[in-house]
């Protein structure tokens, strides 16, 4: 089919023909071929501005003519959601002698055309108009692809994403564990502190930490803690319909954009392994800052600040309080997981503030220490423990052979490298000596805070076959105490023997009088000695008279 000519060219050709020019000369004057001029004269040529009319005839036989009306169309009218692949498998089942896979694309176009002309109405997306200070929306998301690692260990985590749809300001935070209320409460309040105010409405999906997700009244579906949090912040809680993620489009779309930016930063960095979790958190904060520092976001955020309500004076309790008692093993148990604590806390009752990533321990409202929280990995079985050998190293040093059969032996050794060193020590030394060497090495590492240096020394000593802890202590300037610490020297003055002779001589001189010299001396100094009172003091003793004086008198 020839290309259509513009209406202007057609008019110019007709004008020249009206002036009496021949078909050939008029066609050359406007720059078209003689065949195009002939079609214009016949009225067959289509101009560029006229709609193209489709053919009303087929150029070849319909390959679906035998099955479309009889088999496929009734199935589509009954269940319009059927896919072309399902219809193709149905045709292969009822007519296996034909090669239906060659007609897959024809069937796809036919089904698409039928749905557009006769199918059911589709869902319509209604674009929303966001006003300043009205809505704050949050959601949890996970990274897909290669995992993030910290010192070679996979970091099991998810991301909390908060966003103000009007300005586009966002806050992203690393979360440990699941989508718990503790994680939501802490991350949401951190986000509100970051943006400097509270919107009128907080919207989430149907989180089990916020909603019971049961049939019945919408108002009674809130959990008590989430209702208290919303009342404390002064926000109205809303959510999208269950299973309809596009209703949270103001946060679902930005999920992809933010994670794409993070992925590009990781590719540019060239490595997904970090020296510490703090380094990874810093990268997350940098990606978020690049989005928030855009001029368009800052301009709208300044407008939104005028409509945000002030933050509460005090922070809502974003932790779960628990009470535990430290056992004789210097451990506590929280959520069926064992954690070690300093041995000085044995027997004490502690208050635990359980957060999504850590445990904060308090002794009678006095902060004691923070312990990273441990979660079970997928498919992991057996008891879970987080033991820090520094908490018990002093007791273990006094009885090092307890390491040989300790239930926490594998947890007391800091890493897989130390497990390997322990096996090498057991093969090179008697068990008792190996336990002493390992415990003493851990003690030195604790005192000097140099676990890697002590590890390197043990490796060199094992290669040489000469393990000397005295050299290790000399290297760090430490001297091992031998036995019990020395007692302080006390100077006690000695009485001369003449004082005893005088005492004994005085007894013989006073024998005729029947009076005790000590008693006489006491009487002279203090006056008459009171007589004993029945039922008071010790029987037979006068007040002011000690048993040693009575024994002297009896002698």
VMD Tcl script that draws the C-alpha trace (Angstrom):
set ca {
  {0.00 0.00 0.00}
  {1.50 3.39 -0.98}
  {2.33 5.88 1.73}
  {-0.41 8.47 2.31}
  {0.06 11.98 0.95}
  {-0.58 15.07 2.97}
  {-3.75 16.99 2.33}
  {-1.74 20.06 1.30}
  {0.08 18.19 -1.50}
  {-3.21 16.80 -2.76}
  {-4.76 20.30 -2.82}
  {-1.77 21.76 -4.69}
  {-2.00 19.01 -7.32}
  {-5.72 19.58 -7.79}
  {-5.17 23.33 -8.12}
  {-2.62 22.86 -10.88}
  {-4.93 20.45 -12.71}
  {-7.68 23.05 -12.44}
  {-5.36 25.56 -14.12}
  {-5.21 23.30 -17.20}
  {-1.89 21.52 -16.62}
  {-1.55 17.93 -17.76}
  {-1.35 15.06 -15.32}
  {2.39 14.57 -15.90}
  {3.30 18.27 -15.54}
  {1.10 18.76 -12.45}
  {2.62 15.67 -10.76}
  {6.17 16.88 -11.44}
  {5.29 20.35 -10.11}
  {4.19 19.07 -6.68}
  {6.79 16.25 -6.51}
  {4.62 13.12 -6.72}
  {4.64 10.17 -9.10}
  {2.30 9.78 -12.06}
  {0.68 6.74 -10.41}
  {-0.15 8.83 -7.31}
  {-1.59 11.50 -9.63}
  {-3.73 8.87 -11.34}
  {-5.08 7.65 -7.97}
  {-5.87 11.24 -6.95}
  {-7.77 11.77 -10.16}
  {-9.72 8.54 -9.58}
  {-10.38 9.47 -5.95}
  {-8.67 6.33 -4.63}
  {-5.69 7.94 -2.90}
  {-5.95 8.27 0.89}
  {-4.65 11.47 2.46}
  {-2.45 11.46 5.55}
  {-5.14 13.05 7.75}
  {-7.80 10.47 6.88}
  {-8.14 7.44 9.18}
  {-6.88 4.16 7.82}
  {-9.63 1.68 7.20}
  {-8.89 -1.96 7.95}
  {-9.47 -4.73 5.55}
  {-12.85 -6.37 5.60}
  {-11.46 -9.59 4.23}
  {-8.92 -12.19 5.38}
  {-5.76 -12.93 3.45}
  {-5.69 -16.55 4.70}
  {-7.92 -19.02 6.46}
  {-8.58 -18.56 10.19}
  {-6.52 -21.24 12.05}
  {-8.97 -21.10 15.00}
  {-12.18 -21.23 12.96}
  {-13.02 -24.80 14.04}
  {-12.58 -24.24 17.79}
  {-13.18 -20.57 18.57}
  {-16.97 -20.48 18.47}
  {-17.54 -24.05 19.62}
  {-14.88 -24.55 22.32}
  {-13.02 -21.43 23.37}
  {-15.64 -18.70 23.36}
  {-18.03 -20.54 25.74}
  {-15.13 -21.10 28.15}
  {-14.19 -17.41 28.10}
  {-17.77 -16.26 28.58}
  {-18.09 -18.55 31.58}
  {-14.67 -17.65 33.11}
  {-13.13 -14.53 31.52}
  {-10.03 -14.82 33.73}
  {-8.81 -17.90 31.83}
  {-5.40 -17.34 30.27}
  {-4.50 -18.20 26.66}
  {-2.03 -20.83 27.90}
  {-4.86 -22.65 29.69}
  {-7.00 -22.59 26.56}
  {-4.08 -23.92 24.53}
  {-3.59 -26.85 26.91}
  {-7.33 -27.57 26.64}
  {-7.08 -27.71 22.83}
  {-4.08 -30.04 23.01}
  {-6.10 -32.30 25.27}
  {-9.26 -32.53 23.13}
  {-7.45 -32.48 19.75}
  {-4.02 -33.99 20.27}
  {-3.46 -34.63 16.57}
  {-2.91 -30.93 15.75}
  {0.08 -28.71 16.51}
  {-1.59 -26.07 18.63}
  {1.68 -24.69 20.02}
  {2.29 -23.07 16.63}
  {-0.88 -21.03 17.05}
  {-0.14 -19.73 20.56}
  {0.48 -16.12 19.50}
  {-2.69 -16.09 17.37}
  {-4.69 -17.32 20.35}
  {-3.15 -14.68 22.63}
  {-4.13 -11.86 20.26}
  {-7.64 -13.29 19.83}
  {-8.22 -13.51 23.60}
  {-6.82 -10.00 24.13}
  {-9.13 -8.60 21.46}
  {-12.16 -10.42 22.92}
  {-11.47 -9.08 26.43}
  {-11.12 -5.54 25.11}
  {-14.46 -5.74 23.23}
  {-16.59 -8.12 25.31}
  {-14.72 -8.81 28.55}
  {-15.63 -7.66 32.06}
  {-14.72 -4.13 33.24}
  {-11.28 -3.79 34.76}
  {-10.23 -2.08 37.99}
  {-9.64 1.63 37.61}
  {-6.82 3.39 39.45}
  {-7.89 6.70 40.93}
  {-5.01 9.10 41.39}
  {-5.04 10.67 44.84}
  {-4.39 14.27 45.76}
  {-2.21 14.51 48.85}
  {-2.43 17.53 51.11}
  {0.30 18.88 53.36}
  {0.45 17.46 56.88}
  {-2.43 15.06 56.43}
  {-0.96 11.63 55.70}
  {2.07 9.68 56.82}
  {2.39 6.16 55.43}
  {4.67 3.33 56.53}
  {5.45 -0.23 55.52}
  {8.07 -2.96 55.89}
  {10.00 -4.33 52.95}
  {12.85 -6.77 52.29}
  {15.79 -6.73 49.90}
  {15.69 -9.26 47.08}
  {18.83 -10.73 45.58}
  {22.22 -11.36 47.09}
  {22.15 -10.97 50.89}
  {23.93 -8.33 52.93}
  {26.73 -9.76 55.09}
  {28.61 -8.43 58.12}
  {32.09 -9.93 58.54}
  {31.00 -12.79 56.29}
  {27.81 -13.57 58.24}
  {24.43 -13.02 56.57}
  {22.56 -10.10 58.15}
  {18.95 -11.22 58.54}
  {16.94 -8.02 58.47}
  {14.17 -6.05 56.84}
  {13.64 -2.34 56.23}
  {11.07 0.01 57.73}
  {10.02 2.70 55.24}
  {8.09 5.83 56.28}
  {7.05 8.53 53.83}
  {5.14 11.82 53.71}
  {3.34 11.61 50.33}
  {2.90 15.37 49.93}
  {6.57 16.31 50.15}
  {8.14 12.93 49.36}
  {10.29 13.03 52.53}
  {11.16 9.50 53.70}
  {12.88 7.62 56.50}
  {14.35 4.10 56.16}
  {15.63 2.06 59.09}
  {17.16 -1.41 59.49}
  {14.92 -3.76 61.48}
  {15.79 -7.10 63.06}
  {13.25 -9.87 63.40}
  {9.73 -9.64 62.01}
  {7.15 -6.89 61.64}
  {6.64 -6.57 65.39}
  {4.97 -3.77 67.30}
  {8.24 -2.97 69.09}
  {9.97 -2.43 65.73}
  {7.07 -0.37 64.38}
  {6.88 1.81 67.49}
  {10.59 2.58 67.63}
  {11.07 3.16 63.89}
  {7.89 5.26 63.54}
  {8.87 7.57 66.38}
  {12.39 7.90 64.95}
  {10.84 8.89 61.61}
  {8.55 11.48 63.19}
  {11.48 12.94 65.11}
  {13.37 13.16 61.82}
  {10.66 15.05 59.96}
  {9.96 17.30 62.94}
  {6.23 16.79 63.40}
  {3.24 14.46 63.41}
  {0.76 14.13 60.50}
  {-2.95 13.86 61.11}
  {-3.21 10.28 59.82}
  {-0.94 7.23 59.91}
  {-1.59 4.58 57.29}
  {-0.24 1.02 57.17}
  {-1.22 -2.27 55.66}
  {-2.89 -4.95 57.79}
  {0.04 -5.59 60.13}
  {-0.66 -8.23 62.74}
  {1.21 -6.03 65.22}
  {-1.46 -3.33 64.75}
  {-4.62 -5.20 63.76}
  {-6.20 -8.47 64.76}
  {-7.40 -8.95 61.16}
  {-10.66 -10.57 62.11}
  {-14.18 -10.08 60.87}
  {-16.33 -7.59 62.72}
  {-16.11 -3.96 63.72}
  {-13.25 -2.05 62.16}
  {-12.75 0.00 65.33}
  {-12.42 -3.07 67.57}
  {-9.84 -4.61 65.24}
  {-6.97 -2.52 66.66}
  {-4.55 -4.09 69.10}
  {-4.47 -2.37 72.47}
  {-0.82 -1.29 72.22}
  {-1.25 0.21 68.74}
  {-4.35 2.09 69.91}
  {-2.33 3.50 72.82}
  {0.51 4.51 70.48}
  {-1.86 6.36 68.12}
  {-3.52 8.10 71.07}
  {-0.12 9.15 72.40}
  {0.97 10.56 69.03}
  {-2.46 12.05 68.32}
  {-2.88 10.41 64.89}
  {-5.81 8.67 63.25}
  {-4.95 5.09 62.28}
  {-6.06 3.83 58.85}
  {-5.14 0.87 56.68}
  {-5.72 -0.48 53.20}
  {-7.91 -3.46 52.42}
  {-6.29 -6.78 53.12}
  {-4.44 -8.18 50.13}
  {-4.82 -5.00 48.03}
  {-1.28 -3.65 47.97}
  {-1.87 -1.01 45.30}
  {-4.02 0.93 47.77}
  {-0.71 1.74 49.47}
  {0.75 2.92 46.19}
  {2.24 6.01 47.82}
  {4.72 3.71 49.61}
  {4.86 0.58 47.42}
  {6.21 2.47 44.40}
  {8.86 4.36 46.40}
  {9.94 0.96 47.81}
  {11.24 -0.01 44.38}
  {12.88 3.36 43.71}
  {14.69 3.37 47.06}
  {15.88 -0.24 46.77}
  {17.10 0.45 43.22}
  {19.20 3.32 44.54}
  {20.62 1.13 47.29}
  {21.44 -1.60 44.78}
  {23.31 0.89 42.62}
  {25.33 2.04 45.63}
  {26.22 -1.57 46.44}
  {27.29 -2.18 42.84}
  {29.39 0.96 42.88}
  {30.89 -0.10 46.21}
  {31.86 -3.43 44.68}
  {31.07 -5.51 47.76}
  {28.04 -6.45 49.84}
  {30.05 -7.32 52.93}
  {30.48 -4.77 55.73}
  {32.86 -4.62 58.67}
  {30.00 -3.81 61.05}
  {26.26 -3.32 61.01}
  {26.81 0.37 61.81}
  {28.61 0.76 58.47}
  {25.64 -0.73 56.63}
  {23.22 1.50 58.53}
  {25.32 4.48 57.49}
  {24.96 3.52 53.83}
  {21.18 3.21 54.26}
  {21.10 6.68 55.80}
  {23.15 8.09 52.91}
  {20.78 6.70 50.28}
  {17.83 8.18 52.17}
  {19.57 11.54 52.54}
  {20.15 11.83 48.77}
  {16.39 11.58 48.25}
  {15.48 13.97 51.06}
  {18.04 16.61 50.07}
  {16.53 17.23 46.64}
  {15.33 20.87 46.28}
  {11.79 19.82 45.34}
  {11.48 17.73 48.51}
  {12.93 20.45 50.73}
  {10.56 23.08 49.34}
  {7.48 20.95 49.94}
  {8.76 19.81 53.34}
  {8.97 23.46 54.44}
  {5.30 23.85 53.48}
  {4.41 20.60 55.26}
  {6.11 21.74 58.47}
  {3.46 24.46 58.73}
  {0.72 21.80 58.95}
  {2.42 19.08 61.02}
  {1.47 18.90 64.66}
  {4.17 19.11 67.36}
  {5.80 15.98 68.70}
  {4.77 14.62 72.13}
  {6.83 15.80 75.07}
  {7.76 12.25 76.12}
  {8.43 9.22 73.97}
  {6.04 6.28 73.93}
  {7.48 3.07 75.37}
  {8.91 1.40 72.27}
  {9.99 -1.74 74.11}
  {8.47 -4.72 75.89}
  {9.24 -4.81 79.63}
  {10.22 -8.17 81.16}
  {11.52 -9.25 84.58}
  {14.16 -12.01 84.80}
  {16.47 -13.36 87.49}
  {20.14 -14.11 86.84}
  {20.87 -17.78 87.34}
  {23.92 -19.31 88.97}
  {25.34 -19.93 85.51}
  {25.51 -16.14 85.00}
  {22.79 -16.33 82.34}
  {19.24 -15.15 81.80}
  {16.53 -16.55 79.54}
  {14.43 -14.25 77.34}
  {11.97 -15.62 74.77}
  {13.51 -19.13 75.14}
  {16.97 -17.77 74.26}
  {19.86 -17.80 76.75}
  {22.04 -14.72 77.20}
  {25.08 -14.34 79.44}
  {25.51 -11.39 81.81}
  {28.41 -10.33 84.08}
  {28.85 -12.77 86.96}
  {28.52 -10.00 89.55}
  {24.78 -9.95 88.75}
  {24.18 -13.58 89.78}
  {21.05 -13.83 91.92}
  {19.84 -10.34 91.03}
  {16.42 -9.60 89.54}
  {16.75 -7.53 86.36}
  {14.27 -5.54 84.32}
  {14.67 -6.11 80.57}
  {13.59 -3.61 77.94}
  {13.14 -5.93 74.97}
  {13.64 -4.11 71.65}
  {13.75 -5.44 68.12}
  {17.57 -5.47 67.96}
  {18.79 -5.40 71.56}
  {18.09 -6.07 75.24}
  {18.59 -3.24 77.71}
  {19.13 -4.48 81.28}
  {18.31 -2.46 84.39}
  {18.97 -3.22 88.05}
  {16.46 -1.32 90.21}
  {16.02 1.37 87.52}
  {19.82 1.65 87.11}
  {20.98 0.91 83.55}
  {23.43 -1.99 83.52}
  {24.29 -3.10 79.99}
  {23.00 -3.71 76.46}
  {23.01 -7.13 74.76}
  {22.38 -7.65 71.02}
  {19.18 -9.62 70.50}
  {19.38 -13.06 68.92}
  {16.83 -14.53 66.49}
  {16.49 -18.08 65.23}
  {17.34 -18.46 61.56}
  {15.08 -20.30 59.18}
  {15.40 -24.04 59.70}
  {17.63 -23.65 62.77}
  {16.95 -26.16 65.56}
  {18.27 -26.70 69.06}
  {18.84 -24.28 71.94}
  {19.80 -20.71 71.06}
  {22.43 -18.97 73.16}
  {24.42 -15.75 73.04}
  {27.33 -16.19 75.43}
  {30.12 -13.66 75.97}
  {33.17 -15.31 77.53}
  {34.19 -11.96 79.06}
  {31.25 -12.23 81.48}
  {32.57 -15.43 83.11}
  {36.31 -15.43 82.38}
  {37.35 -14.60 85.96}
  {35.44 -17.57 87.40}
  {36.60 -19.81 84.57}
  {40.22 -18.85 85.21}
  {39.96 -20.08 88.81}
  {38.75 -23.48 87.57}
  {39.96 -23.82 83.95}
  {39.28 -27.55 83.69}
  {35.56 -26.77 83.78}
  {35.96 -25.80 80.11}
  {36.55 -29.44 79.13}
  {32.98 -30.61 79.77}
  {31.10 -27.34 80.01}
  {27.68 -27.33 78.30}
  {28.47 -23.84 77.00}
  {31.91 -24.79 75.66}
  {31.07 -24.10 72.01}
  {29.45 -20.79 72.97}
  {32.32 -19.65 75.20}
  {34.83 -19.77 72.34}
  {34.49 -16.46 70.44}
  {34.54 -17.65 66.81}
  {35.17 -20.53 64.45}
  {38.88 -19.66 64.43}
  {39.05 -20.18 68.20}
  {37.20 -23.49 67.83}
  {39.97 -24.57 65.48}
  {42.65 -23.43 67.92}
  {40.93 -25.37 70.70}
  {41.02 -28.58 68.65}
  {44.70 -28.03 67.90}
  {45.48 -27.47 71.57}
  {43.68 -30.69 72.52}
  {45.75 -32.64 70.00}
  {49.04 -31.02 71.07}
  {48.64 -30.99 74.87}
  {46.99 -33.06 77.60}
  {43.36 -32.00 78.12}
  {43.99 -30.28 81.45}
  {46.92 -28.30 80.08}
  {45.00 -27.40 76.93}
  {42.14 -26.05 79.05}
  {44.55 -23.95 81.14}
  {46.21 -22.53 78.03}
  {42.91 -21.66 76.36}
  {41.40 -20.05 79.45}
  {44.56 -18.08 80.19}
  {44.74 -16.89 76.57}
  {41.12 -15.71 76.72}
  {41.89 -13.93 79.99}
  {44.80 -12.06 78.40}
  {42.63 -11.17 75.41}
  {39.99 -9.80 77.80}
  {42.45 -7.74 79.83}
  {44.18 -6.28 76.76}
  {41.09 -6.16 74.50}
  {43.15 -7.77 71.75}
  {41.43 -10.99 70.68}
  {43.08 -10.99 67.24}
  {46.59 -10.47 68.68}
  {46.28 -13.37 71.12}
  {44.88 -15.53 68.35}
  {47.94 -14.79 66.17}
  {50.27 -15.63 69.06}
  {48.62 -19.01 69.65}
  {48.86 -19.84 65.95}
  {52.59 -19.05 65.88}
  {53.17 -20.98 69.11}
  {51.34 -24.04 67.76}
  {53.41 -23.94 64.58}
  {56.63 -23.74 66.63}
  {55.44 -26.40 69.05}
  {56.45 -24.17 71.99}
  {53.43 -22.80 73.85}
  {54.50 -20.48 76.64}
  {51.87 -18.35 78.31}
  {54.56 -16.60 80.32}
  {55.95 -15.18 77.06}
  {52.44 -14.06 76.10}
  {51.96 -12.30 79.44}
  {55.43 -10.77 79.23}
  {54.54 -9.45 75.78}
  {51.55 -7.62 77.24}
  {53.27 -6.75 80.51}
  {51.12 -9.04 82.66}
  {52.32 -11.27 85.53}
  {50.18 -14.26 86.51}
  {49.45 -14.45 90.25}
  {50.53 -17.72 91.85}
  {48.05 -19.16 94.35}
  {46.17 -16.86 96.70}
  {47.16 -13.20 96.92}
  {49.60 -12.46 99.77}
  {48.04 -11.24 103.01}
  {49.12 -7.86 104.36}
  {51.84 -7.95 107.05}
  {50.48 -6.98 110.47}
  {52.74 -5.72 113.25}
  {51.46 -6.96 116.65}
  {53.37 -5.71 119.71}
  {54.43 -8.45 122.14}
  {53.88 -8.16 125.92}
  {56.87 -8.67 128.16}
  {56.92 -11.75 130.40}
  {57.40 -9.59 133.48}
  {53.80 -8.40 133.23}
  {52.62 -12.00 133.71}
  {55.00 -12.45 136.66}
  {53.60 -9.36 138.30}
  {50.08 -10.65 137.76}
  {50.90 -14.03 139.28}
  {52.84 -12.46 142.16}
  {49.93 -10.19 143.00}
  {47.65 -13.22 143.30}
  {49.73 -14.79 146.14}
  {49.86 -11.56 148.10}
  {46.13 -11.18 148.12}
  {45.34 -14.81 148.93}
  {44.86 -14.13 152.67}
  {42.31 -11.46 152.06}
  {40.31 -13.61 149.67}
  {40.09 -10.79 147.17}
  {41.16 -10.91 143.60}
  {43.67 -8.18 142.64}
  {42.05 -7.71 139.27}
  {38.70 -7.32 140.97}
  {40.14 -4.88 143.46}
  {41.70 -2.88 140.69}
  {38.40 -2.88 138.82}
  {36.56 -1.80 141.97}
  {38.93 1.03 142.51}
  {38.58 2.25 138.94}
  {34.83 1.86 138.47}
  {33.44 1.73 141.96}
  {31.41 -1.11 143.50}
  {30.70 -3.95 141.11}
  {26.94 -4.49 140.71}
  {25.59 -7.88 141.71}
  {24.17 -10.20 139.05}
  {20.47 -9.93 138.34}
  {18.40 -13.04 137.80}
  {17.69 -13.70 134.16}
  {20.05 -11.02 132.85}
  {23.37 -11.48 131.11}
  {25.37 -14.69 131.37}
  {24.94 -16.76 134.52}
  {27.79 -16.40 137.04}
  {29.22 -13.23 135.50}
  {29.02 -9.84 137.23}
  {28.52 -6.79 135.14}
  {31.87 -5.29 134.32}
  {33.73 -8.55 135.14}
  {35.08 -10.54 132.21}
  {35.58 -14.34 132.22}
  {39.38 -14.01 132.13}
  {39.31 -12.13 135.43}
  {37.19 -14.86 137.03}
  {39.61 -17.52 135.90}
  {42.50 -15.63 137.42}
  {40.63 -15.34 140.72}
  {39.87 -19.03 140.69}
  {43.55 -19.76 140.25}
}
mol new
graphics top color blue
foreach p $ca { graphics top sphere $p radius 0.5 }
foreach p [lrange $ca 0 end-1] q [lrange $ca 1 end] { graphics top cylinder $p $q radius 0.2 }
display resetview
